[in-house]
Amino acid sequence: RDVEDEEASLLPLEREVLDEYARLAGNLDDLSAILADLAAEPSVGILDALRGLERKTATVFTLLKASVYSIVLQQEIADGE
């Protein structure tokens, strides 16, 4: 009964704000459930994409190391002459 009296005494703007907060809380609950599902079972597509990215990153790293080694070696040869 007190809750009904309090709701009746709310201004329209106050009621609208409270309704928006309730809607926001519901949306956050939905988002939380979706994120929990995604975290529990990563999708196969994401895992495949990450594996491909890992391979490409490893290739780039190997090429970078080879380039740095080549530059250092060329400098040592030039310094030795």
N, CA, C and O atoms as a CHARMM CRD file, in Angstrom:
* protein
*
  324
    1    1 ARG  N      0.83500  -1.20000   0.00000 PROA 1      0.00000
    2    1 ARG  CA     0.00000   0.00000   0.00000 PROA 1      0.00000
    3    1 ARG  C      0.87100   1.25100   0.00000 PROA 1      0.00000
    4    1 ARG  O      0.55900   2.21300  -0.70100 PROA 1      0.00000
    5    2 ASP  N      1.96700   1.25800   0.77900 PROA 2      0.00000
    6    2 ASP  CA     2.86600   2.41000   0.82000 PROA 2      0.00000
    7    2 ASP  C      3.54900   2.62500  -0.53000 PROA 2      0.00000
    8    2 ASP  O      3.76300   3.76200  -0.94900 PROA 2      0.00000
    9    3 VAL  N      3.88800   1.53500  -1.20200 PROA 3      0.00000
   10    3 VAL  CA     4.53400   1.64100  -2.51100 PROA 3      0.00000
   11    3 VAL  C      3.58500   2.30000  -3.50400 PROA 3      0.00000
   12    3 VAL  O      4.00000   3.13700  -4.30500 PROA 3      0.00000
   13    4 GLU  N      2.31800   1.92200  -3.45000 PROA 4      0.00000
   14    4 GLU  CA     1.33400   2.52300  -4.35000 PROA 4      0.00000
   15    4 GLU  C      1.19400   4.01400  -4.07800 PROA 4      0.00000
   16    4 GLU  O      1.06900   4.80700  -5.01100 PROA 4      0.00000
   17    5 ASP  N      1.21400   4.40400  -2.79400 PROA 5      0.00000
   18    5 ASP  CA     1.11400   5.82000  -2.43700 PROA 5      0.00000
   19    5 ASP  C      2.33800   6.58700  -2.93800 PROA 5      0.00000
   20    5 ASP  O      2.21900   7.70200  -3.44700 PROA 5      0.00000
   21    6 GLU  N      3.52300   5.97100  -2.78700 PROA 6      0.00000
   22    6 GLU  CA     4.75100   6.62400  -3.24600 PROA 6      0.00000
   23    6 GLU  C      4.75000   6.77200  -4.76500 PROA 6      0.00000
   24    6 GLU  O      5.15600   7.80700  -5.29200 PROA 6      0.00000
   25    7 GLU  N      4.29100   5.73100  -5.46700 PROA 7      0.00000
   26    7 GLU  CA     4.24500   5.80500  -6.92800 PROA 7      0.00000
   27    7 GLU  C      3.25200   6.86600  -7.38600 PROA 7      0.00000
   28    7 GLU  O      3.48900   7.55400  -8.37900 PROA 7      0.00000
   29    8 ALA  N      2.16400   6.99800  -6.67900 PROA 8      0.00000
   30    8 ALA  CA     1.15400   7.99200  -7.04700 PROA 8      0.00000
   31    8 ALA  C      1.67200   9.40600  -6.81900 PROA 8      0.00000
   32    8 ALA  O      1.25200  10.33400  -7.51000 PROA 8      0.00000
   33    9 SER  N      2.58000   9.58400  -5.86000 PROA 9      0.00000
   34    9 SER  CA     3.07800  10.92200  -5.55500 PROA 9      0.00000
   35    9 SER  C      4.26400  11.32800  -6.43400 PROA 9      0.00000
   36    9 SER  O      4.75300  12.45200  -6.32100 PROA 9      0.00000
   37   10 LEU  N      4.72900  10.43700  -7.30000 PROA 10     0.00000
   38   10 LEU  CA     5.85400  10.76100  -8.17400 PROA 10     0.00000
   39   10 LEU  C      5.42400  11.71400  -9.28000 PROA 10     0.00000
   40   10 LEU  O      4.31800  11.62400  -9.81300 PROA 10     0.00000
   41   11 LEU  N      6.31600  12.61600  -9.60500 PROA 11     0.00000
   42   11 LEU  CA     6.08600  13.48500 -10.75200 PROA 11     0.00000
   43   11 LEU  C      6.27100  12.66100 -12.02300 PROA 11     0.00000
   44   11 LEU  O      6.97600  11.65200 -12.00300 PROA 11     0.00000
   45   12 PRO  N      5.65600  13.06800 -13.11500 PROA 12     0.00000
   46   12 PRO  CA     5.81500  12.30400 -14.36900 PROA 12     0.00000
   47   12 PRO  C      7.28200  12.13900 -14.77900 PROA 12     0.00000
   48   12 PRO  O      7.67800  11.07600 -15.25700 PROA 12     0.00000
   49   13 LEU  N      8.07900  13.18200 -14.59200 PROA 13     0.00000
   50   13 LEU  CA     9.49400  13.08900 -14.94800 PROA 13     0.00000
   51   13 LEU  C     10.21300  12.07500 -14.05400 PROA 13     0.00000
   52   13 LEU  O     11.04900  11.30800 -14.53300 PROA 13     0.00000
   53   14 GLU  N      9.89000  12.07000 -12.76400 PROA 14     0.00000
   54   14 GLU  CA    10.50100  11.10100 -11.84500 PROA 14     0.00000
   55   14 GLU  C     10.11900   9.67500 -12.23800 PROA 14     0.00000
   56   14 GLU  O     10.95800   8.77500 -12.22600 PROA 14     0.00000
   57   15 ARG  N      8.85900   9.48000 -12.58200 PROA 15     0.00000
   58   15 ARG  CA     8.39500   8.15500 -13.00000 PROA 15     0.00000
   59   15 ARG  C      9.12200   7.72600 -14.27900 PROA 15     0.00000
   60   15 ARG  O      9.52100   6.56900 -14.41700 PROA 15     0.00000
   61   16 GLU  N      9.28700   8.67600 -15.21600 PROA 16     0.00000
   62   16 GLU  CA     9.97100   8.37100 -16.47100 PROA 16     0.00000
   63   16 GLU  C     11.43200   7.99600 -16.22000 PROA 16     0.00000
   64   16 GLU  O     11.95100   7.06100 -16.83000 PROA 16     0.00000
   65   17 VAL  N     12.08700   8.72200 -15.32700 PROA 17     0.00000
   66   17 VAL  CA    13.48700   8.41900 -14.99800 PROA 17     0.00000
   67   17 VAL  C     13.59300   7.03500 -14.36400 PROA 17     0.00000
   68   17 VAL  O     14.48300   6.26100 -14.71600 PROA 17     0.00000
   69   18 LEU  N     12.70800   6.72000 -13.44800 PROA 18     0.00000
   70   18 LEU  CA    12.73100   5.40100 -12.80600 PROA 18     0.00000
   71   18 LEU  C     12.46000   4.28900 -13.81400 PROA 18     0.00000
   72   18 LEU  O     13.06800   3.22100 -13.74700 PROA 18     0.00000
   73   19 ASP  N     11.54700   4.54300 -14.74800 PROA 19     0.00000
   74   19 ASP  CA    11.27700   3.54800 -15.79500 PROA 19     0.00000
   75   19 ASP  C     12.51000   3.32700 -16.66900 PROA 19     0.00000
   76   19 ASP  O     12.82400   2.19500 -17.03700 PROA 19     0.00000
   77   20 GLU  N     13.20300   4.41600 -16.99500 PROA 20     0.00000
   78   20 GLU  CA    14.42400   4.29100 -17.80200 PROA 20     0.00000
   79   20 GLU  C     15.49400   3.50800 -17.04200 PROA 20     0.00000
   80   20 GLU  O     16.18200   2.67400 -17.63100 PROA 20     0.00000
   81   21 TYR  N     15.64000   3.76600 -15.74900 PROA 21     0.00000
   82   21 TYR  CA    16.59500   3.00300 -14.93900 PROA 21     0.00000
   83   21 TYR  C     16.23800   1.52200 -14.91700 PROA 21     0.00000
   84   21 TYR  O     17.11800   0.66600 -14.99500 PROA 21     0.00000
   85   22 ALA  N     14.95400   1.22300 -14.81200 PROA 22     0.00000
   86   22 ALA  CA    14.51900  -0.18000 -14.81900 PROA 22     0.00000
   87   22 ALA  C     14.82400  -0.82100 -16.16400 PROA 22     0.00000
   88   22 ALA  O     15.27400  -1.96600 -16.21500 PROA 22     0.00000
   89   23 ARG  N     14.58500  -0.09400 -17.26000 PROA 23     0.00000
   90   23 ARG  CA    14.88700  -0.61000 -18.59100 PROA 23     0.00000
   91   23 ARG  C     16.39200  -0.81700 -18.75700 PROA 23     0.00000
   92   23 ARG  O     16.82600  -1.82200 -19.32200 PROA 23     0.00000
   93   24 LEU  N     17.18500   0.13300 -18.26600 PROA 24     0.00000
   94   24 LEU  CA    18.64000   0.02700 -18.33600 PROA 24     0.00000
   95   24 LEU  C     19.13200  -1.18000 -17.54800 PROA 24     0.00000
   96   24 LEU  O     20.00900  -1.91000 -18.01100 PROA 24     0.00000
   97   25 ALA  N     18.57600  -1.39200 -16.36800 PROA 25     0.00000
   98   25 ALA  CA    18.96800  -2.55200 -15.56100 PROA 25     0.00000
   99   25 ALA  C     18.65100  -3.85100 -16.29600 PROA 25     0.00000
  100   25 ALA  O     19.45000  -4.78700 -16.27200 PROA 25     0.00000
  101   26 GLY  N     17.50600  -3.91300 -16.94100 PROA 26     0.00000
  102   26 GLY  CA    17.15200  -5.10300 -17.71900 PROA 26     0.00000
  103   26 GLY  C     18.10000  -5.32100 -18.88500 PROA 26     0.00000
  104   26 GLY  O     18.51900  -6.44800 -19.14800 PROA 26     0.00000
  105   27 ASN  N     18.44200  -4.23300 -19.59200 PROA 27     0.00000
  106   27 ASN  CA    19.38300  -4.34800 -20.71300 PROA 27     0.00000
  107   27 ASN  C     20.75900  -4.80100 -20.23900 PROA 27     0.00000
  108   27 ASN  O     21.41000  -5.61000 -20.90000 PROA 27     0.00000
  109   28 LEU  N     21.20400  -4.28200 -19.09800 PROA 28     0.00000
  110   28 LEU  CA    22.50000  -4.69000 -18.55700 PROA 28     0.00000
  111   28 LEU  C     22.49100  -6.15500 -18.14300 PROA 28     0.00000
  112   28 LEU  O     23.48800  -6.85700 -18.31200 PROA 28     0.00000
  113   29 ASP  N     21.37900  -6.61500 -17.60800 PROA 29     0.00000
  114   29 ASP  CA    21.26200  -8.03800 -17.27200 PROA 29     0.00000
  115   29 ASP  C     21.34700  -8.89900 -18.52900 PROA 29     0.00000
  116   29 ASP  O     22.02100  -9.92900 -18.53900 PROA 29     0.00000
  117   30 ASP  N     20.66100  -8.47100 -19.59000 PROA 30     0.00000
  118   30 ASP  CA    20.72300  -9.20600 -20.86200 PROA 30     0.00000
  119   30 ASP  C     22.14300  -9.23100 -21.41100 PROA 30     0.00000
  120   30 ASP  O     22.63100 -10.27300 -21.84800 PROA 30     0.00000
  121   31 LEU  N     22.80000  -8.08000 -21.38500 PROA 31     0.00000
  122   31 LEU  CA    24.17300  -7.98700 -21.87300 PROA 31     0.00000
  123   31 LEU  C     25.10300  -8.86500 -21.05500 PROA 31     0.00000
  124   31 LEU  O     25.98300  -9.52600 -21.60600 PROA 31     0.00000
  125   32 SER  N     24.91500  -8.87400 -19.76000 PROA 32     0.00000
  126   32 SER  CA    25.74000  -9.70600 -18.88400 PROA 32     0.00000
  127   32 SER  C     25.57700 -11.18200 -19.21300 PROA 32     0.00000
  128   32 SER  O     26.55500 -11.92800 -19.22500 PROA 32     0.00000
  129   33 ALA  N     24.35500 -11.60400 -19.47900 PROA 33     0.00000
  130   33 ALA  CA    24.10900 -13.00700 -19.82600 PROA 33     0.00000
  131   33 ALA  C     24.75800 -13.36100 -21.15900 PROA 33     0.00000
  132   33 ALA  O     25.34000 -14.43600 -21.30200 PROA 33     0.00000
  133   34 ILE  N     24.66000 -12.46200 -22.13200 PROA 34     0.00000
  134   34 ILE  CA    25.27600 -12.71500 -23.44300 PROA 34     0.00000
  135   34 ILE  C     26.78900 -12.79200 -23.31600 PROA 34     0.00000
  136   34 ILE  O     27.41500 -13.68200 -23.89200 PROA 34     0.00000
  137   35 LEU  N     27.38000 -11.87200 -22.57000 PROA 35     0.00000
  138   35 LEU  CA    28.83300 -11.88100 -22.38500 PROA 35     0.00000
  139   35 LEU  C     29.29400 -13.12400 -21.64100 PROA 35     0.00000
  140   35 LEU  O     30.35800 -13.66700 -21.94100 PROA 35     0.00000
  141   36 ALA  N     28.51300 -13.57600 -20.68400 PROA 36     0.00000
  142   36 ALA  CA    28.86400 -14.80500 -19.96500 PROA 36     0.00000
  143   36 ALA  C     28.85500 -15.99500 -20.91600 PROA 36     0.00000
  144   36 ALA  O     29.73700 -16.85200 -20.84800 PROA 36     0.00000
  145   37 ASP  N     27.86300 -16.05400 -21.80300 PROA 37     0.00000
  146   37 ASP  CA    27.81500 -17.13700 -22.79600 PROA 37     0.00000
  147   37 ASP  C     29.01600 -17.08200 -23.73000 PROA 37     0.00000
  148   37 ASP  O     29.62200 -18.11300 -24.02400 PROA 37     0.00000
  149   38 LEU  N     29.36400 -15.88500 -24.19800 PROA 38     0.00000
  150   38 LEU  CA    30.50900 -15.74200 -25.09700 PROA 38     0.00000
  151   38 LEU  C     31.81300 -16.12200 -24.40500 PROA 38     0.00000
  152   38 LEU  O     32.68600 -16.74300 -25.01200 PROA 38     0.00000
  153   39 ALA  N     31.94200 -15.75300 -23.15000 PROA 39     0.00000
  154   39 ALA  CA    33.17100 -16.06600 -22.41200 PROA 39     0.00000
  155   39 ALA  C     33.27300 -17.55700 -22.12600 PROA 39     0.00000
  156   39 ALA  O     34.37400 -18.10700 -22.08400 PROA 39     0.00000
  157   40 ALA  N     32.14600 -18.20600 -21.93100 PROA 40     0.00000
  158   40 ALA  CA    32.15700 -19.63300 -21.60300 PROA 40     0.00000
  159   40 ALA  C     32.49500 -20.48700 -22.81500 PROA 40     0.00000
  160   40 ALA  O     33.18300 -21.50000 -22.68400 PROA 40     0.00000
  161   41 GLU  N     32.02600 -20.09500 -23.98800 PROA 41     0.00000
  162   41 GLU  CA    32.24000 -20.88700 -25.19700 PROA 41     0.00000
  163   41 GLU  C     32.65900 -19.98000 -26.34600 PROA 41     0.00000
  164   41 GLU  O     31.81300 -19.49600 -27.09800 PROA 41     0.00000
  165   42 PRO  N     33.97100 -19.74600 -26.48500 PROA 42     0.00000
  166   42 PRO  CA    34.41200 -18.90300 -27.60500 PROA 42     0.00000
  167   42 PRO  C     33.99800 -19.52700 -28.93900 PROA 42     0.00000
  168   42 PRO  O     34.04300 -20.74700 -29.10000 PROA 42     0.00000
  169   43 SER  N     33.60700 -18.70800 -29.86300 PROA 43     0.00000
  170   43 SER  CA    33.13400 -19.24200 -31.13800 PROA 43     0.00000
  171   43 SER  C     34.28700 -19.81000 -31.94700 PROA 43     0.00000
  172   43 SER  O     35.42500 -19.35200 -31.84600 PROA 43     0.00000
  173   44 VAL  N     33.97500 -20.80500 -32.74300 PROA 44     0.00000
  174   44 VAL  CA    34.97000 -21.46700 -33.58300 PROA 44     0.00000
  175   44 VAL  C     35.56300 -20.46400 -34.56800 PROA 44     0.00000
  176   44 VAL  O     36.76300 -20.48900 -34.84000 PROA 44     0.00000
  177   45 GLY  N     34.73000 -19.59400 -35.09300 PROA 45     0.00000
  178   45 GLY  CA    35.20700 -18.59500 -36.04500 PROA 45     0.00000
  179   45 GLY  C     36.25600 -17.67600 -35.44800 PROA 45     0.00000
  180   45 GLY  O     37.26100 -17.36700 -36.08800 PROA 45     0.00000
  181   46 ILE  N     36.01800 -17.24000 -34.21900 PROA 46     0.00000
  182   46 ILE  CA    36.98400 -16.36400 -33.55200 PROA 46     0.00000
  183   46 ILE  C     38.29000 -17.10600 -33.31800 PROA 46     0.00000
  184   46 ILE  O     39.36800 -16.55700 -33.54200 PROA 46     0.00000
  185   47 LEU  N     38.19800 -18.34800 -32.87100 PROA 47     0.00000
  186   47 LEU  CA    39.41200 -19.12900 -32.62600 PROA 47     0.00000
  187   47 LEU  C     40.20000 -19.35200 -33.90900 PROA 47     0.00000
  188   47 LEU  O     41.42600 -19.24200 -33.90700 PROA 47     0.00000
  189   48 ASP  N     39.51500 -19.66300 -35.00700 PROA 48     0.00000
  190   48 ASP  CA    40.19800 -19.85100 -36.29100 PROA 48     0.00000
  191   48 ASP  C     40.87500 -18.56100 -36.74400 PROA 48     0.00000
  192   48 ASP  O     42.00600 -18.58300 -37.22900 PROA 48     0.00000
  193   49 ALA  N     40.18000 -17.44600 -36.58300 PROA 49     0.00000
  194   49 ALA  CA    40.75300 -16.15700 -36.97700 PROA 49     0.00000
  195   49 ALA  C     41.98400 -15.83500 -36.13300 PROA 49     0.00000
  196   49 ALA  O     42.97800 -15.32000 -36.64600 PROA 49     0.00000
  197   50 LEU  N     41.91100 -16.13700 -34.84600 PROA 50     0.00000
  198   50 LEU  CA    43.05800 -15.87500 -33.97400 PROA 50     0.00000
  199   50 LEU  C     44.23900 -16.76400 -34.33000 PROA 50     0.00000
  200   50 LEU  O     45.38700 -16.32500 -34.25900 PROA 50     0.00000
  201   51 ARG  N     43.97200 -18.01300 -34.71300 PROA 51     0.00000
  202   51 ARG  CA    45.06500 -18.90600 -35.13500 PROA 51     0.00000
  203   51 ARG  C     45.74100 -18.36400 -36.39000 PROA 51     0.00000
  204   51 ARG  O     46.96900 -18.35300 -36.48600 PROA 51     0.00000
  205   52 GLY  N     44.93700 -17.91500 -37.34800 PROA 52     0.00000
  206   52 GLY  CA    45.50100 -17.32800 -38.56400 PROA 52     0.00000
  207   52 GLY  C     46.31800 -16.08400 -38.26000 PROA 52     0.00000
  208   52 GLY  O     47.39500 -15.88600 -38.82300 PROA 52     0.00000
  209   53 LEU  N     45.80700 -15.25400 -37.37300 PROA 53     0.00000
  210   53 LEU  CA    46.52900 -14.05000 -36.97500 PROA 53     0.00000
  211   53 LEU  C     47.83900 -14.40700 -36.28300 PROA 53     0.00000
  212   53 LEU  O     48.85900 -13.75100 -36.49200 PROA 53     0.00000
  213   54 GLU  N     47.80500 -15.44100 -35.46800 PROA 54     0.00000
  214   54 GLU  CA    49.01700 -15.88700 -34.77900 PROA 54     0.00000
  215   54 GLU  C     50.07500 -16.34000 -35.78900 PROA 54     0.00000
  216   54 GLU  O     51.25300 -16.01800 -35.63800 PROA 54     0.00000
  217   55 ARG  N     49.66300 -17.07900 -36.80700 PROA 55     0.00000
  218   55 ARG  CA    50.60900 -17.53000 -37.84200 PROA 55     0.00000
  219   55 ARG  C     51.20500 -16.34100 -38.59100 PROA 55     0.00000
  220   55 ARG  O     52.41100 -16.29300 -38.82900 PROA 55     0.00000
  221   56 LYS  N     50.36000 -15.38800 -38.96000 PROA 56     0.00000
  222   56 LYS  CA    50.85300 -14.21400 -39.67800 PROA 56     0.00000
  223   56 LYS  C     51.80800 -13.40300 -38.81000 PROA 56     0.00000
  224   56 LYS  O     52.83100 -12.91800 -39.29300 PROA 56     0.00000
  225   57 THR  N     51.47800 -13.25700 -37.53800 PROA 57     0.00000
  226   57 THR  CA    52.34300 -12.52000 -36.62400 PROA 57     0.00000
  227   57 THR  C     53.68700 -13.21100 -36.48400 PROA 57     0.00000
  228   57 THR  O     54.72500 -12.54900 -36.47000 PROA 57     0.00000
  229   58 ALA  N     53.68200 -14.52700 -36.37900 PROA 58     0.00000
  230   58 ALA  CA    54.93300 -15.28000 -36.27000 PROA 58     0.00000
  231   58 ALA  C     55.77300 -15.10700 -37.52900 PROA 58     0.00000
  232   58 ALA  O     56.99400 -14.98000 -37.44400 PROA 58     0.00000
  233   59 THR  N     55.13400 -15.10000 -38.69200 PROA 59     0.00000
  234   59 THR  CA    55.86000 -14.90600 -39.95500 PROA 59     0.00000
  235   59 THR  C     56.48900 -13.51600 -40.01200 PROA 59     0.00000
  236   59 THR  O     57.65400 -13.37100 -40.38400 PROA 59     0.00000
  237   60 VAL  N     55.72300 -12.50600 -39.64400 PROA 60     0.00000
  238   60 VAL  CA    56.24500 -11.13400 -39.64900 PROA 60     0.00000
  239   60 VAL  C     57.40400 -11.01200 -38.66800 PROA 60     0.00000
  240   60 VAL  O     58.40300 -10.36400 -38.97900 PROA 60     0.00000
  241   61 PHE  N     57.29100 -11.61300 -37.50300 PROA 61     0.00000
  242   61 PHE  CA    58.35800 -11.55700 -36.50300 PROA 61     0.00000
  243   61 PHE  C     59.62400 -12.22200 -37.03300 PROA 61     0.00000
  244   61 PHE  O     60.72500 -11.70200 -36.85000 PROA 61     0.00000
  245   62 THR  N     59.46900 -13.36500 -37.68600 PROA 62     0.00000
  246   62 THR  CA    60.62300 -14.06900 -38.25900 PROA 62     0.00000
  247   62 THR  C     61.29700 -13.21400 -39.32700 PROA 62     0.00000
  248   62 THR  O     62.52300 -13.11200 -39.35800 PROA 62     0.00000
  249   63 LEU  N     60.50500 -12.59900 -40.20100 PROA 63     0.00000
  250   63 LEU  CA    61.06500 -11.73100 -41.23800 PROA 63     0.00000
  251   63 LEU  C     61.75600 -10.51300 -40.63000 PROA 63     0.00000
  252   63 LEU  O     62.80000 -10.08300 -41.12100 PROA 63     0.00000
  253   64 LEU  N     61.19200  -9.96500 -39.58500 PROA 64     0.00000
  254   64 LEU  CA    61.80200  -8.82300 -38.91000 PROA 64     0.00000
  255   64 LEU  C     63.14600  -9.20600 -38.30100 PROA 64     0.00000
  256   64 LEU  O     64.12500  -8.47300 -38.43400 PROA 64     0.00000
  257   65 LYS  N     63.18900 -10.35900 -37.63300 PROA 65     0.00000
  258   65 LYS  CA    64.45800 -10.81900 -37.05000 PROA 65     0.00000
  259   65 LYS  C     65.50500 -11.02100 -38.13300 PROA 65     0.00000
  260   65 LYS  O     66.66300 -10.64100 -37.95600 PROA 65     0.00000
  261   66 ALA  N     65.10800 -11.61700 -39.25800 PROA 66     0.00000
  262   66 ALA  CA    66.04900 -11.84800 -40.35400 PROA 66     0.00000
  263   66 ALA  C     66.55900 -10.52100 -40.91200 PROA 66     0.00000
  264   66 ALA  O     67.74200 -10.40200 -41.23000 PROA 66     0.00000
  265   67 SER  N     65.69200  -9.53300 -41.03300 PROA 67     0.00000
  266   67 SER  CA    66.09800  -8.22400 -41.54400 PROA 67     0.00000
  267   67 SER  C     67.07500  -7.54400 -40.59800 PROA 67     0.00000
  268   67 SER  O     68.08100  -6.98500 -41.03400 PROA 67     0.00000
  269   68 VAL  N     66.78500  -7.59000 -39.31800 PROA 68     0.00000
  270   68 VAL  CA    67.68200  -6.98400 -38.32400 PROA 68     0.00000
  271   68 VAL  C     69.02400  -7.69800 -38.34200 PROA 68     0.00000
  272   68 VAL  O     70.06900  -7.04800 -38.30300 PROA 68     0.00000
  273   69 TYR  N     69.01200  -9.01700 -38.40100 PROA 69     0.00000
  274   69 TYR  CA    70.26000  -9.78900 -38.44900 PROA 69     0.00000
  275   69 TYR  C     71.06100  -9.41100 -39.68900 PROA 69     0.00000
  276   69 TYR  O     72.28000  -9.26100 -39.61300 PROA 69     0.00000
  277   70 SER  N     70.39300  -9.25700 -40.82800 PROA 70     0.00000
  278   70 SER  CA    71.06300  -8.89500 -42.07400 PROA 70     0.00000
  279   70 SER  C     71.70600  -7.51300 -41.96200 PROA 70     0.00000
  280   70 SER  O     72.83900  -7.32000 -42.40200 PROA 70     0.00000
  281   71 ILE  N     70.99900  -6.56300 -41.38300 PROA 71     0.00000
  282   71 ILE  CA    71.53900  -5.20500 -41.21800 PROA 71     0.00000
  283   71 ILE  C     72.75600  -5.22400 -40.30300 PROA 71     0.00000
  284   71 ILE  O     73.77200  -4.60100 -40.60900 PROA 71     0.00000
  285   72 VAL  N     72.66100  -5.93400 -39.18300 PROA 72     0.00000
  286   72 VAL  CA    73.78200  -6.02400 -38.24500 PROA 72     0.00000
  287   72 VAL  C     74.97400  -6.68100 -38.92000 PROA 72     0.00000
  288   72 VAL  O     76.10400  -6.21700 -38.77000 PROA 72     0.00000
  289   73 LEU  N     74.73700  -7.74400 -39.65400 PROA 73     0.00000
  290   73 LEU  CA    75.81500  -8.45100 -40.34600 PROA 73     0.00000
  291   73 LEU  C     76.47600  -7.54900 -41.39300 PROA 73     0.00000
  292   73 LEU  O     77.70100  -7.53800 -41.51400 PROA 73     0.00000
  293   74 GLN  N     75.67800  -6.79800 -42.14400 PROA 74     0.00000
  294   74 GLN  CA    76.23100  -5.88300 -43.14400 PROA 74     0.00000
  295   74 GLN  C     77.08100  -4.79300 -42.48700 PROA 74     0.00000
  296   74 GLN  O     78.11900  -4.40200 -43.02300 PROA 74     0.00000
  297   75 GLN  N     76.63800  -4.30400 -41.32700 PROA 75     0.00000
  298   75 GLN  CA    77.41100  -3.28200 -40.61900 PROA 75     0.00000
  299   75 GLN  C     78.73200  -3.85300 -40.11500 PROA 75     0.00000
  300   75 GLN  O     79.76300  -3.18300 -40.18000 PROA 75     0.00000
  301   76 GLU  N     78.70600  -5.08600 -39.61400 PROA 76     0.00000
  302   76 GLU  CA    79.93400  -5.71600 -39.12900 PROA 76     0.00000
  303   76 GLU  C     80.91400  -5.93200 -40.27700 PROA 76     0.00000
  304   76 GLU  O     82.11900  -5.73500 -40.12000 PROA 76     0.00000
  305   77 ILE  N     80.39100  -6.33700 -41.42900 PROA 77     0.00000
  306   77 ILE  CA    81.25600  -6.54000 -42.60200 PROA 77     0.00000
  307   77 ILE  C     81.84900  -5.20400 -43.04500 PROA 77     0.00000
  308   77 ILE  O     83.03400  -5.12100 -43.36900 PROA 77     0.00000
  309   78 ALA  N     81.01900  -4.15900 -43.05800 PROA 78     0.00000
  310   78 ALA  CA    81.49600  -2.83300 -43.46800 PROA 78     0.00000
  311   78 ALA  C     82.52900  -2.29900 -42.48200 PROA 78     0.00000
  312   78 ALA  O     83.50300  -1.66900 -42.89300 PROA 78     0.00000
  313   79 ASP  N     82.32900  -2.54200 -41.18900 PROA 79     0.00000
  314   79 ASP  CA    83.28300  -2.08700 -40.17300 PROA 79     0.00000
  315   79 ASP  C     84.58900  -2.86200 -40.25400 PROA 79     0.00000
  316   79 ASP  O     85.64500  -2.32400 -39.92100 PROA 79     0.00000
  317   80 GLY  N     84.53700  -4.10500 -40.68800 PROA 80     0.00000
  318   80 GLY  CA    85.71900  -4.95400 -40.77500 PROA 80     0.00000
  319   80 GLY  C     86.60100  -4.60700 -41.95700 PROA 80     0.00000
  320   80 GLY  O     87.77700  -4.97200 -41.96900 PROA 80     0.00000
  321   81 GLU  N     86.07300  -3.91900 -42.94200 PROA 81     0.00000
  322   81 GLU  CA    86.86400  -3.60700 -44.13900 PROA 81     0.00000
  323   81 GLU  C     87.71300  -2.41500 -43.97100 PROA 81     0.00000
  324   81 GLU  O     88.43300  -2.03400 -44.89400 PROA 81     0.00000
